[in-house]
Amino acid sequence: MSWRKLASVAFTALSLVGVANAQNGHILWDPVGNTCDPLAQSGGQPDLAAAVKKVWYEIEYMASNALNVMNNLDSGNLRQSDPWEYYRVAATYNTFFDENHPDGKARWIQVRDALTTMSQASRQDNVYIACDDDFMYQTDANTGDIMWQRPHEIQVPNAQVLNMGPNQMTCGKAHQQGKDLIGYRSDGGPTPTQQDPYYVIVCAKYQLSNVYLDSLTVQSGVSLDDYKSFTTTLFHEWLHVMLPQGMRGDMAGGTAQGGERYGVAGTQQLRSDYAPENPDSITLFAVALAASQWYWVTTQAESQQDVWNRLNSDVDGRNVIQNLGLTYP
């Protein structure tokens, strides 16, 4: 079963802001290196504008869907009206954010606020998105230092070239070294401008064979880590863009003290700590809830029957069934 059910939400409901931004310079999809042009062909779209439109649709859908189900749970009626949906939402939230945390209400609000912001992702101004970074970097033949010229200045005479040192990681370098670099961002300043924008690089050439969320097929027992797409990667990076003070970062590959952590394993490390500030925690939570016919309490896909079998196998699980009033699938 796939995420294609999300497509049943009226596609035309997506604001055209994302496409307009791609054309008027607020969000630039690499008009210099043209690295994002293959998105159209890879995603089965007629052109880049159509591909971009669908990317923003899926990102905003992921956020607004997760926000809606959280609001439904907040209403107080979900437990009685739909016990299985209550279990799906509450248990998935608990998996990533620890519902029993002493600051539980504040953390719930923090996650909800982040999703509210992301539900308007395409309205962000002054970001340059590239889908590979080879054209931005050159290696100094004498020193081995990696030199970076900002994409929007490559065609500007006498533009500044920045020395990033010999250890600057790039999409190609990470691929050669067997590292899992899917995307990264570079901030020009505290507030992006057209002259000094944020840069978001998605290593789509090496890492991402799937463009859209609705191209992924869910199978029972498969880890949430396996459901990556261009959309989900950009969702993660966009959390950094839209909430620069609210999301943890890390330049050490997910090992820096107090930094962000990646994948299911990383989210579980932070579950009872600063998970609401960890981009992958929010991203995987939103991805899990988008697959509305599946349960992710174990971080692996479970059908309703799988959940029933797991819960019914021990006393604690049978108590959950009884307390929530779950019925046999």
C-alpha positions as CSV (number, residue, x, y, z in Angstrom):
1,M,0.0,0.0,0.0
2,S,1.3,3.5,-0.8
3,W,0.9,7.0,0.2
4,R,-1.2,7.7,-2.9
5,K,-4.3,8.2,-0.7
6,L,-2.9,11.7,0.1
7,A,-3.4,12.5,-3.6
8,S,-7.1,12.3,-3.0
9,V,-6.9,15.6,-1.2
10,A,-7.6,18.1,-4.0
11,F,-4.3,18.8,-5.7
12,T,-5.6,22.1,-6.9
13,A,-5.9,23.2,-3.3
14,L,-2.1,23.8,-3.2
15,S,-1.3,27.5,-3.2
16,L,0.6,28.5,-6.3
17,V,2.9,30.5,-4.1
18,G,5.6,27.7,-4.4
19,V,5.6,28.0,-8.2
20,A,5.5,31.7,-8.2
21,N,8.4,31.9,-5.8
22,A,10.4,29.6,-8.0
23,Q,9.9,32.1,-10.8
24,N,10.2,35.5,-9.0
25,G,13.4,34.8,-7.1
26,H,12.0,34.3,-3.6
27,I,12.8,30.6,-3.8
28,L,15.3,29.8,-6.6
29,W,15.6,26.3,-7.9
30,D,19.2,26.5,-9.1
31,P,18.9,28.6,-12.3
32,V,22.7,28.6,-12.5
33,G,23.7,24.9,-12.3
34,N,20.3,23.6,-13.3
35,T,20.8,20.7,-11.1
36,C,17.1,20.4,-10.2
37,D,15.9,20.2,-13.8
38,P,16.0,16.3,-13.7
39,L,13.3,16.3,-11.0
40,A,10.7,16.7,-13.6
41,Q,11.7,13.5,-15.5
42,S,12.5,11.5,-12.4
43,G,9.1,12.4,-10.9
44,G,7.1,12.0,-14.1
45,Q,6.2,15.7,-14.4
46,P,6.1,17.7,-17.6
47,D,8.6,20.4,-16.4
48,L,10.4,21.7,-13.4
49,A,7.5,24.1,-12.4
50,A,5.1,21.1,-12.2
51,A,7.7,19.1,-10.2
52,V,8.2,22.0,-7.8
53,K,4.5,22.5,-7.4
54,K,4.1,18.9,-6.3
55,V,7.1,19.0,-3.9
56,W,5.6,22.0,-2.1
57,Y,2.2,20.2,-2.1
58,E,3.6,17.1,-0.4
59,I,5.7,19.1,2.1
60,E,2.7,21.2,3.1
61,Y,0.4,18.2,3.2
62,M,2.8,16.3,5.5
63,A,2.8,19.2,7.9
64,S,-0.9,20.1,7.7
65,N,-2.0,16.4,8.0
66,A,0.1,15.9,11.1
67,L,-1.2,19.1,12.5
68,N,-4.8,18.1,11.9
69,V,-4.5,14.7,13.5
70,M,-2.9,16.4,16.6
71,N,-5.7,18.8,16.7
72,N,-8.2,16.0,16.4
73,L,-6.6,14.3,19.4
74,D,-6.6,17.6,21.3
75,S,-10.3,17.9,20.8
76,G,-10.9,15.2,23.4
77,N,-13.4,13.3,21.3
78,L,-11.1,11.0,19.3
79,R,-10.6,8.4,21.9
80,Q,-14.3,7.7,22.0
81,S,-15.1,8.2,18.3
82,D,-12.2,6.3,16.8
83,P,-10.0,4.4,19.3
84,W,-7.7,3.0,16.6
85,E,-7.0,6.4,15.3
86,Y,-6.4,7.7,18.8
87,Y,-3.9,4.9,19.4
88,R,-2.2,5.5,16.0
89,V,-1.7,9.2,16.7
90,A,-0.9,9.1,20.4
91,A,1.4,6.1,20.2
92,T,3.3,7.6,17.2
93,Y,3.7,10.9,19.1
94,N,5.0,8.9,22.1
95,T,7.5,7.0,20.0
96,F,9.2,10.2,18.9
97,F,8.5,12.8,21.7
98,D,7.7,10.9,25.0
99,E,4.2,11.8,26.0
100,N,5.1,11.2,29.7
101,H,7.8,13.8,29.7
102,P,7.4,16.3,32.6
103,D,7.2,19.2,30.1
104,G,4.7,17.1,28.0
105,K,2.2,19.9,27.2
106,A,4.9,22.4,26.3
107,R,6.6,19.8,24.0
108,W,3.3,19.0,22.4
109,I,2.7,22.7,21.6
110,Q,6.3,23.0,20.3
111,V,5.8,20.2,17.8
112,R,2.4,21.5,16.8
113,D,3.9,25.0,16.3
114,A,6.7,23.7,14.1
115,L,4.1,21.8,11.9
116,T,2.0,25.0,11.7
117,T,5.0,26.8,10.3
118,M,5.9,24.0,7.9
119,S,2.3,24.0,6.6
120,Q,3.2,27.3,4.9
121,A,6.6,26.1,3.7
122,S,6.3,27.5,0.1
123,R,5.9,31.0,1.5
124,Q,9.5,31.3,2.7
125,D,11.6,34.0,1.0
126,N,15.2,34.2,-0.2
127,V,16.3,30.6,-0.4
128,Y,18.5,29.0,-3.2
129,I,17.8,25.3,-3.6
130,A,20.2,23.1,-5.5
131,C,20.0,19.4,-6.2
132,D,23.8,18.8,-6.4
133,D,26.8,20.9,-5.4
134,D,29.5,19.9,-7.9
135,F,29.3,23.1,-9.8
136,M,29.8,25.3,-6.7
137,Y,33.1,23.9,-5.5
138,Q,36.6,23.7,-6.9
139,T,39.7,22.2,-5.2
140,D,42.9,24.3,-5.0
141,A,45.5,22.2,-6.8
142,N,48.3,23.5,-4.5
143,T,46.7,23.4,-1.0
144,G,43.9,20.9,-1.4
145,D,41.5,23.4,0.1
146,I,37.9,23.4,-1.2
147,M,36.9,26.7,-2.6
148,W,33.2,27.7,-2.7
149,Q,31.6,30.3,-4.8
150,R,28.0,31.1,-3.9
151,P,25.7,29.9,-6.7
152,H,23.9,33.2,-7.3
153,E,27.3,34.9,-7.7
154,I,29.0,32.5,-10.0
155,Q,28.3,34.7,-13.0
156,V,29.2,37.9,-11.2
157,P,32.6,39.4,-12.1
158,N,35.1,39.5,-9.3
159,A,32.7,37.8,-6.9
160,Q,34.1,36.5,-3.6
161,V,35.4,32.9,-3.5
162,L,35.3,31.4,0.0
163,N,38.0,29.0,1.2
164,M,36.2,26.2,3.0
165,G,39.3,24.3,4.0
166,P,40.3,20.8,3.0
167,N,37.5,19.0,5.0
168,Q,34.5,20.6,3.5
169,M,32.0,17.8,2.8
170,T,30.2,17.8,-0.5
171,C,27.7,15.5,-2.1
172,G,30.3,13.9,-4.3
173,K,32.9,13.6,-1.6
174,A,30.5,12.0,0.8
175,H,29.4,9.5,-1.8
176,Q,33.0,8.6,-2.5
177,Q,33.6,8.0,1.2
178,G,30.5,6.0,1.6
179,K,28.9,8.5,3.9
180,D,25.1,9.1,4.1
181,L,25.0,12.8,3.2
182,I,21.4,13.4,1.9
183,G,21.2,17.1,2.2
184,Y,22.6,20.1,4.0
185,R,22.1,23.9,4.2
186,S,24.3,27.0,4.5
187,D,23.1,30.2,6.1
188,G,24.4,33.5,4.8
189,G,23.2,35.4,7.8
190,P,20.5,35.5,10.5
191,T,18.0,36.8,8.1
192,P,18.2,35.7,4.4
193,T,17.9,38.4,1.7
194,Q,18.0,38.2,-2.1
195,Q,21.6,39.3,-2.0
196,D,22.5,36.9,0.8
197,P,20.1,34.0,0.7
198,Y,20.0,30.7,2.6
199,Y,21.3,27.8,0.5
200,V,19.7,24.3,0.7
201,I,21.5,21.5,-1.1
202,V,19.8,18.1,-1.6
203,C,22.2,15.4,-2.8
204,A,19.6,13.9,-5.1
205,K,22.1,12.7,-7.7
206,Y,23.6,10.2,-5.3
207,Q,21.1,9.5,-2.6
208,L,17.5,9.8,-3.7
209,S,15.9,7.5,-6.3
210,N,12.4,8.6,-5.2
211,V,11.2,12.2,-5.7
212,Y,7.7,12.1,-4.1
213,L,6.2,10.7,-1.0
214,D,3.4,9.1,-3.0
215,S,5.9,7.1,-4.9
216,L,6.9,5.1,-1.8
217,T,5.2,1.8,-1.1
218,V,4.8,0.8,2.5
219,Q,5.3,-2.9,3.5
220,S,4.8,-4.4,6.9
221,G,7.9,-4.8,9.0
222,V,10.0,-2.2,7.0
223,S,11.7,0.6,9.0
224,L,10.6,4.2,8.7
225,D,14.2,4.9,7.7
226,D,13.6,3.3,4.4
227,Y,10.9,5.8,3.3
228,K,13.0,8.6,2.0
229,S,12.3,10.8,-0.9
230,F,13.3,14.3,-2.2
231,T,10.2,15.6,-0.5
232,T,11.0,14.2,2.9
233,T,14.6,15.4,2.7
234,L,13.6,18.9,1.8
235,F,11.1,18.8,4.6
236,H,13.9,18.2,7.0
237,E,16.2,20.9,5.6
238,W,13.2,23.3,5.4
239,L,12.7,23.0,9.2
240,H,16.2,24.5,9.6
241,V,15.3,27.3,7.1
242,M,12.0,28.3,8.7
243,L,13.0,27.7,12.3
244,P,16.7,28.6,12.4
245,Q,16.6,29.2,16.2
246,G,14.2,26.4,17.0
247,M,16.0,23.5,15.4
248,R,19.3,21.9,16.4
249,G,22.0,21.6,13.8
250,D,25.2,19.6,13.6
251,M,28.3,19.9,11.4
252,A,29.8,16.6,12.7
253,G,27.5,14.1,11.0
254,G,25.1,13.7,14.0
255,T,27.7,13.3,16.8
256,A,28.2,16.8,18.1
257,Q,27.1,17.3,21.7
258,G,23.7,19.0,21.8
259,G,23.4,18.7,18.0
260,E,20.8,17.1,15.8
261,R,20.5,13.3,15.3
262,Y,19.5,11.4,12.2
263,G,17.2,8.5,11.4
264,V,15.1,6.4,13.7
265,A,18.1,5.6,15.9
266,G,18.9,9.2,16.3
267,T,15.3,10.2,17.2
268,Q,15.3,7.5,19.9
269,Q,18.4,8.9,21.5
270,L,16.7,12.2,21.9
271,R,13.1,11.0,22.5
272,S,13.1,12.2,26.1
273,D,15.4,15.1,25.6
274,Y,15.3,17.8,23.0
275,A,13.3,15.8,20.4
276,P,11.0,18.8,19.5
277,E,14.1,20.6,18.3
278,N,15.4,17.7,16.2
279,P,14.4,18.0,12.6
280,D,14.4,14.3,11.8
281,S,12.1,13.7,14.8
282,I,9.5,16.0,13.4
283,T,10.1,14.8,9.8
284,L,9.7,11.1,10.6
285,F,6.6,11.9,12.8
286,A,5.0,13.7,9.8
287,V,6.0,10.9,7.4
288,A,4.5,8.3,9.7
289,L,1.2,10.1,10.1
290,A,1.0,10.6,6.3
291,A,0.8,6.8,5.9
292,S,-2.6,6.8,7.5
293,Q,-3.3,3.1,7.2
294,W,-0.1,2.1,9.0
295,Y,1.1,2.1,12.6
296,W,4.7,3.1,13.6
297,V,4.9,2.5,17.4
298,T,7.9,0.2,16.8
299,T,9.3,2.5,14.1
300,Q,8.5,-0.3,11.6
301,A,5.4,-0.4,9.6
302,E,2.6,-2.4,11.2
303,S,-0.9,-3.1,9.8
304,Q,-3.8,-3.0,12.2
305,Q,-3.7,-6.7,12.4
306,D,0.0,-6.6,13.2
307,V,-0.7,-4.2,16.1
308,W,-3.5,-6.4,17.4
309,N,-1.3,-9.4,17.4
310,R,1.5,-7.6,19.2
311,L,-0.7,-6.1,21.8
312,N,-2.6,-9.3,22.4
313,S,0.6,-11.2,23.0
314,D,1.2,-10.0,26.5
315,V,-0.6,-8.6,29.6
316,D,0.4,-5.0,29.1
317,G,-0.8,-5.0,25.5
318,R,-4.1,-6.6,26.4
319,N,-4.5,-3.8,29.0
320,V,-4.1,-1.3,26.2
321,I,-6.7,-3.1,24.1
322,Q,-9.1,-3.1,27.0
323,N,-8.4,0.5,28.2
324,L,-8.8,2.0,24.7
325,G,-11.6,-0.3,23.6
326,L,-9.8,-1.4,20.5
327,T,-11.8,-3.9,18.5
328,Y,-10.5,-6.8,16.5
329,P,-9.6,-5.7,12.9
